[in-house]
């Protein structure tokens, strides 16, 4: 299913960009300044460890981000299996402590409450073990059944002290299994890096055109614009929800325009989110231009692709203006006002592209002496929109800012 693979290729990479964005927002300097230690040497070691963990987090997420899809899927399956192990550990721990507190260590069938707890815990553990075996694509369910040992001990009516000991042993056994698995896969990153290096050598990317071809291939394979668009959309939805909750709590009521601009500016504080906003603006521009073509000329007009009308101009304009004006380094309110001006310029560029699309169609209608009222209505209505909307934008900008002439 190629379509499903394309969706997975995007969705499974989004968490890596989210973590990178979160790491970029972390202020490690202020965090390390508040550290306390017995002496300067220990403080230096603490700072050294924290900074190395910070950089290691960047490296790990960057590596995972560029992994092939099959390796990312395998990584997520292992993470999910680890979480299931953790859930199984807590189920076993809660069951053992519940039995100790209940105080009954006789035969299970003689006590209905003890029997019900046993059946419930056993069912949960069997389901978790089966899921782990299914995710790891193996029939050896016993590899994931260490947490069944306390249940087996309880079935044998062992005393509570032995039950606690067996539970600790099952936890240690699970930890040993996980450690052995990690050690056996310790050199997997090295093998992946070596394989990637070998492929690059085979492609002979020393020449410029080959390097450009490889870059374009990777760009299309990772679907970079769509990936960053999905990432920014997730940020924007989360920001809208949190901002709405904050407004409901504080009772403040701003306008819809200010609300949207503030949410957009809060999602534009890192280079990753700026690239995401650039991709979203490009796709919005492309959609608006295609909608203009479809409205004026129908489906056939959309098929006539123009390199200048792909929304790239709008995205590049936003990116360049944001970099030149130092948008990322501003405070929230300043960033909101500056972003409103940048978006005004971007919308103006989009309107210019719409005019470039509309002009030939209007001229062709006049030259062909077409008597279709519907076509003339569409052309005139589009001209009216292109005439009125810039004035409306100027009015909203004048309302948004306090002009002093």
C-alpha positions as CSV (number, residue, x, y, z in Angstrom):
1,X,0.0,0.0,0.0
2,X,2.1,2.9,-1.3
3,X,-0.3,5.5,0.0
4,X,-0.1,4.1,3.6
5,X,3.7,4.1,3.4
6,X,3.7,7.8,2.3
7,X,1.5,8.7,5.3
8,X,3.7,6.6,7.7
9,X,6.8,8.2,6.2
10,X,5.5,11.6,7.3
11,X,3.7,10.8,10.5
12,X,6.5,8.7,12.1
13,X,9.1,11.5,11.5
14,X,7.0,14.3,13.0
15,X,7.8,13.4,16.7
16,X,11.6,13.7,15.9
17,X,11.1,17.3,14.7
18,X,8.8,18.0,17.7
19,X,11.6,16.8,20.1
20,X,14.2,18.9,18.2
21,X,12.0,21.9,18.4
22,X,11.5,21.3,22.1
23,X,15.3,20.9,22.7
24,X,15.9,24.1,20.8
25,X,13.6,26.0,23.1
26,X,15.3,24.6,26.2
27,X,17.5,27.2,28.0
28,X,20.3,25.1,29.2
29,X,22.4,28.1,30.3
30,X,19.7,29.3,32.8
31,X,19.2,25.7,34.0
32,X,22.9,25.1,34.6
33,X,23.2,28.4,36.5
34,X,20.8,27.2,39.1
35,X,22.7,24.0,39.8
36,X,24.3,23.5,43.2
37,X,27.2,21.3,44.0
38,X,29.7,20.7,46.8
39,X,32.6,22.2,44.9
40,X,33.5,23.7,41.6
41,X,34.7,20.4,40.2
42,X,31.4,18.7,40.8
43,X,29.5,21.6,39.3
44,X,31.7,21.5,36.2
45,X,31.0,17.8,35.9
46,X,27.3,18.3,36.2
47,X,27.3,21.0,33.5
48,X,29.5,18.8,31.3
49,X,27.0,15.9,31.6
50,X,24.0,18.1,31.0
51,X,25.4,19.7,27.9
52,X,26.5,16.4,26.5
53,X,23.1,15.0,27.0
54,X,21.6,18.0,25.3
55,X,23.8,17.6,22.3
56,X,23.3,13.8,22.3
57,X,19.5,14.4,22.2
58,X,20.0,16.6,19.1
59,X,22.2,14.0,17.4
60,X,19.9,11.0,18.2
61,X,16.7,12.8,16.9
62,X,18.5,14.0,13.8
63,X,19.7,10.5,13.0
64,X,16.3,9.0,13.6
65,X,14.8,11.7,11.4
66,X,16.9,10.6,8.4
67,X,16.5,6.9,8.9
68,X,14.8,4.8,6.2
69,X,11.2,4.1,6.9
70,X,11.6,0.4,7.6
71,X,14.1,1.2,10.4
72,X,11.9,3.9,11.8
73,X,9.0,1.5,12.0
74,X,11.2,-1.1,13.7
75,X,12.4,1.5,16.2
76,X,8.8,2.5,17.0
77,X,7.8,-1.2,17.4
78,X,10.7,-1.6,19.9
79,X,9.6,1.5,21.8
80,X,6.1,0.3,21.9
81,X,7.2,-3.1,23.2
82,X,9.3,-1.4,25.9
83,X,6.2,0.5,27.0
84,X,4.2,-2.8,27.1
85,X,7.0,-4.3,29.2
86,X,6.7,-1.3,31.6
87,X,2.9,-1.7,31.8
88,X,3.3,-5.4,32.5
89,X,5.8,-4.6,35.3
90,X,3.3,-2.3,36.9
91,X,0.5,-4.8,36.6
92,X,2.6,-7.4,38.3
93,X,3.8,-5.0,41.0
94,X,0.3,-3.9,41.8
95,X,-1.0,-7.4,41.9
96,X,1.7,-8.6,44.3
97,X,1.3,-5.6,46.6
98,X,-2.5,-6.1,46.5
99,X,-2.1,-9.7,47.5
100,X,0.3,-8.7,50.4
101,X,-2.2,-6.1,51.6
102,X,-5.1,-8.5,51.3
103,X,-3.2,-10.9,53.6
104,X,-4.6,-14.2,52.1
105,X,-2.0,-16.7,50.9
106,X,-4.2,-19.8,50.6
107,X,-5.6,-21.6,47.6
108,X,-7.1,-19.2,45.1
109,X,-10.3,-21.1,44.4
110,X,-11.2,-20.8,48.1
111,X,-11.4,-17.0,48.0
112,X,-13.5,-15.3,45.3
113,X,-11.8,-11.9,45.5
114,X,-8.3,-13.4,45.3
115,X,-9.4,-15.5,42.4
116,X,-10.9,-12.6,40.5
117,X,-7.7,-10.5,41.0
118,X,-5.7,-13.4,39.7
119,X,-7.8,-14.0,36.6
120,X,-7.8,-10.3,35.8
121,X,-4.0,-9.9,36.2
122,X,-3.4,-13.2,34.3
123,X,-5.5,-12.0,31.4
124,X,-3.7,-8.7,31.2
125,X,-0.3,-10.3,31.3
126,X,-1.2,-12.8,28.6
127,X,-2.5,-10.1,26.3
128,X,0.6,-8.0,26.9
129,X,2.9,-10.9,26.2
130,X,1.0,-11.8,23.0
131,X,1.1,-8.2,21.8
132,X,4.9,-8.0,22.5
133,X,5.4,-11.2,20.5
134,X,3.2,-9.9,17.7
135,X,5.1,-6.6,17.5
136,X,8.5,-8.4,17.5
137,X,7.2,-10.9,14.9
138,X,8.1,-14.0,16.8
139,X,6.2,-17.0,18.1
140,X,8.3,-17.2,21.2
141,X,5.8,-15.7,23.6
142,X,7.8,-17.0,26.6
143,X,10.5,-14.4,25.9
144,X,8.0,-11.8,27.1
145,X,6.4,-13.7,29.9
146,X,8.7,-13.0,32.8
147,X,6.0,-11.0,34.6
148,X,3.9,-14.2,34.7
149,X,6.3,-15.7,37.3
150,X,4.6,-13.9,40.3
151,X,1.2,-15.2,39.1
152,X,2.7,-18.7,38.9
153,X,4.1,-18.4,42.4
154,X,0.7,-17.2,43.6
155,X,-1.0,-20.1,41.9
156,X,1.3,-22.5,43.9
157,X,0.1,-20.7,47.1
158,X,3.6,-19.5,48.0
159,X,3.9,-17.2,51.0
160,X,3.9,-13.4,50.5
161,X,7.7,-13.0,51.2
162,X,8.4,-15.5,48.4
163,X,5.9,-13.7,46.2
164,X,7.8,-10.4,46.6
165,X,11.1,-12.2,45.9
166,X,9.7,-13.8,42.7
167,X,8.4,-10.4,41.6
168,X,11.8,-8.8,42.1
169,X,13.4,-11.7,40.2
170,X,11.0,-11.3,37.3
171,X,11.9,-7.6,37.1
172,X,15.6,-8.4,37.2
173,X,15.1,-11.1,34.5
174,X,13.3,-8.6,32.3
175,X,16.0,-6.0,32.8
176,X,18.7,-8.6,31.9
177,X,16.8,-9.5,28.7
178,X,16.5,-5.8,27.7
179,X,20.2,-5.2,28.4
180,X,21.2,-8.2,26.3
181,X,19.1,-7.0,23.5
182,X,20.6,-3.5,23.6
183,X,24.1,-5.0,23.7
184,X,23.4,-7.2,20.7
185,X,22.2,-4.2,18.8
186,X,24.9,-1.8,20.0
187,X,26.6,-1.5,16.7
188,X,23.5,-1.1,14.6
189,X,24.0,2.7,14.2
190,X,27.6,2.1,13.1
191,X,26.4,-0.5,10.5
192,X,23.7,1.9,9.2
193,X,26.2,4.7,8.9
194,X,28.7,2.4,7.1
195,X,25.9,1.3,4.7
196,X,24.9,4.9,4.0
197,X,28.6,5.8,3.3
198,X,29.0,2.9,1.0
199,X,25.9,3.9,-1.0
200,X,27.2,7.4,-1.3
201,X,30.5,6.1,-2.6
202,X,28.8,4.0,-5.2
203,X,26.8,7.0,-6.4
204,X,30.0,9.0,-6.8
205,X,28.4,12.2,-5.5
206,X,31.6,14.2,-5.9
207,X,30.4,15.8,-9.1
208,X,28.0,18.7,-8.5
209,X,25.1,17.4,-10.7
210,X,25.2,14.0,-9.0
211,X,25.1,15.7,-5.6
212,X,22.2,17.8,-6.7
213,X,20.3,14.7,-8.0
214,X,20.9,12.9,-4.7
215,X,19.7,15.9,-2.7
216,X,16.5,16.1,-4.8
217,X,15.9,12.4,-4.4
218,X,16.3,12.6,-0.6
219,X,14.0,15.7,-0.6
220,X,11.3,13.8,-2.4
221,X,11.8,10.6,-0.4
222,X,11.4,12.3,2.9
223,X,8.7,14.7,1.6
224,X,10.3,17.6,3.4
225,X,7.7,20.3,2.7
226,X,4.8,18.0,3.7
227,X,6.7,16.8,6.8
228,X,7.3,20.3,8.1
229,X,3.8,21.4,7.2
230,X,2.3,18.5,9.3
231,X,4.8,19.4,12.1
232,X,3.7,23.0,12.1
233,X,0.0,22.1,11.9
234,X,0.4,20.0,15.1
235,X,2.1,22.9,16.8
236,X,-0.6,25.3,15.7
237,X,-3.5,23.1,16.9
238,X,-1.8,22.6,20.3
239,X,-1.2,26.4,20.6
240,X,-4.8,27.2,19.6
241,X,-6.1,24.8,22.3
242,X,-3.8,26.1,25.0
243,X,-4.5,29.7,24.1
244,X,-8.2,29.1,24.2
245,X,-7.9,27.5,27.6
246,X,-5.8,30.4,28.9
247,X,-8.3,32.9,27.6
248,X,-11.2,31.1,29.2
249,X,-9.3,30.9,32.5
250,X,-8.2,34.6,32.6
251,X,-11.4,35.9,31.0
252,X,-9.6,38.0,28.4
253,X,-11.2,38.5,25.0
254,X,-9.2,39.6,22.1
255,X,-10.3,39.8,18.5
256,X,-10.1,36.8,16.2
257,X,-7.4,38.3,14.1
258,X,-5.2,39.0,17.1
259,X,-5.9,35.5,18.4
260,X,-4.8,33.9,15.2
261,X,-1.8,36.1,14.7
262,X,-0.7,35.5,18.3
263,X,-1.0,31.7,17.9
264,X,0.9,31.8,14.6
265,X,3.7,33.9,16.2
266,X,4.0,31.5,19.1
267,X,4.5,28.7,16.6
268,X,7.3,30.6,15.0
269,X,10.1,30.8,17.6
270,X,12.6,28.2,16.3
271,X,14.1,27.5,12.9
272,X,12.1,24.3,12.7
273,X,8.8,26.0,13.3
274,X,9.8,28.8,10.8
275,X,10.5,26.2,8.2
276,X,7.1,24.6,9.0
277,X,5.3,28.0,8.6
278,X,7.1,28.5,5.3
279,X,5.9,25.2,4.0
280,X,2.3,25.8,5.2
281,X,2.3,29.3,3.6
282,X,3.6,27.7,0.3
283,X,0.9,25.1,0.3
284,X,-1.8,27.7,1.2
285,X,-0.6,29.9,-1.7
286,X,-0.6,26.9,-4.1
287,X,-4.1,26.0,-3.0
288,X,-5.4,29.5,-3.5
289,X,-3.8,29.9,-6.9
290,X,-5.2,26.5,-8.0
291,X,-8.6,27.5,-6.7
292,X,-8.3,30.7,-8.8
293,X,-7.5,28.7,-11.9
294,X,-10.3,26.2,-11.2
295,X,-12.8,29.0,-10.7
296,X,-11.9,30.9,-13.9
297,X,-11.1,28.1,-16.3
298,X,-12.3,24.8,-14.8
299,X,-10.3,21.6,-14.2
300,X,-8.3,21.9,-17.4
301,X,-6.8,25.2,-16.2
302,X,-5.5,23.6,-13.1
303,X,-3.6,21.1,-15.2
304,X,-1.7,23.9,-17.0
305,X,1.0,24.1,-14.4
306,X,3.1,27.3,-14.2
307,X,6.5,27.2,-12.4
308,X,5.8,30.7,-11.0
309,X,2.5,29.7,-9.6
310,X,3.4,26.9,-7.2
311,X,3.3,28.8,-4.0
312,X,7.1,28.8,-3.7
313,X,7.3,32.6,-4.1
314,X,5.1,33.1,-1.1
315,X,7.0,30.7,1.1
316,X,10.5,32.0,0.1
317,X,9.2,35.6,0.7
318,X,8.1,34.8,4.2
319,X,11.4,33.0,5.0
320,X,13.6,35.8,3.7
321,X,11.7,38.5,5.4
322,X,11.7,36.6,8.7
323,X,15.4,36.0,8.5
324,X,16.2,39.6,7.5
325,X,14.1,41.2,10.3
326,X,15.2,38.8,13.0
327,X,11.8,37.5,13.7
328,X,13.0,34.6,15.9
329,X,14.8,36.8,18.3
330,X,11.9,39.1,19.1
331,X,9.5,39.0,22.1
332,X,6.1,37.5,21.6
333,X,4.2,40.8,21.1
334,X,6.8,42.3,18.8
335,X,6.9,39.0,16.8
336,X,3.1,39.1,16.4
337,X,3.1,42.6,15.0
338,X,6.1,42.0,12.7
339,X,4.5,38.7,11.5
340,X,1.3,40.5,10.6
341,X,3.3,42.8,8.3
342,X,5.2,39.9,6.8
343,X,2.0,38.0,6.1
344,X,0.5,41.2,4.6
345,X,3.4,41.3,2.2
346,X,3.0,37.5,1.4
347,X,-0.8,37.9,0.8
348,X,0.0,40.9,-1.5
349,X,2.4,38.6,-3.5
350,X,-0.3,36.0,-3.7
351,X,-2.8,38.6,-5.0
352,X,-0.3,39.6,-7.7
353,X,0.0,36.0,-8.8
354,X,-3.8,35.8,-8.9
355,X,-3.8,38.9,-11.1
356,X,-1.3,37.3,-13.4
357,X,-3.6,34.2,-13.7
358,X,-6.7,36.3,-14.2
359,X,-5.4,38.8,-16.8
360,X,-4.9,36.3,-19.7
361,X,-8.3,34.7,-19.1
362,X,-10.1,38.0,-19.1
363,X,-8.3,39.1,-22.3
364,X,-9.1,35.8,-24.0
365,X,-12.8,36.2,-23.1
366,X,-12.9,39.6,-24.8
367,X,-10.9,38.4,-27.9
368,X,-12.9,35.2,-28.4
369,X,-16.3,37.0,-28.2
370,X,-17.5,34.3,-25.9
371,X,-21.2,34.8,-25.0
372,X,-21.3,32.5,-22.0
373,X,-22.7,34.5,-19.1
374,X,-21.3,32.2,-16.5
375,X,-17.7,32.6,-17.8
376,X,-18.1,36.4,-17.9
377,X,-19.6,36.4,-14.4
378,X,-16.6,34.4,-13.1
379,X,-14.1,36.7,-14.6
380,X,-15.9,39.9,-13.4
381,X,-16.4,38.5,-9.9
382,X,-12.7,37.6,-9.7
383,X,-11.7,41.1,-10.9
384,X,-14.1,42.5,-8.2
385,X,-12.5,40.4,-5.5
386,X,-9.0,41.4,-6.6
387,X,-10.1,45.0,-6.5
388,X,-11.8,45.0,-3.1
389,X,-9.7,42.6,-1.1
390,X,-6.5,44.7,-1.1
391,X,-8.5,47.7,0.3
392,X,-10.0,45.4,2.9
393,X,-6.6,44.2,3.9
394,X,-5.3,47.8,4.2
395,X,-8.3,48.6,6.4
396,X,-7.7,45.7,8.7
397,X,-4.0,46.6,9.0
398,X,-4.9,50.2,9.9
399,X,-7.3,48.8,12.5
400,X,-4.7,46.4,13.8
401,X,-2.0,49.1,14.1
402,X,-2.5,52.6,15.5
403,X,-1.5,54.8,12.6
404,X,0.0,58.2,13.4
405,X,0.2,60.4,10.3
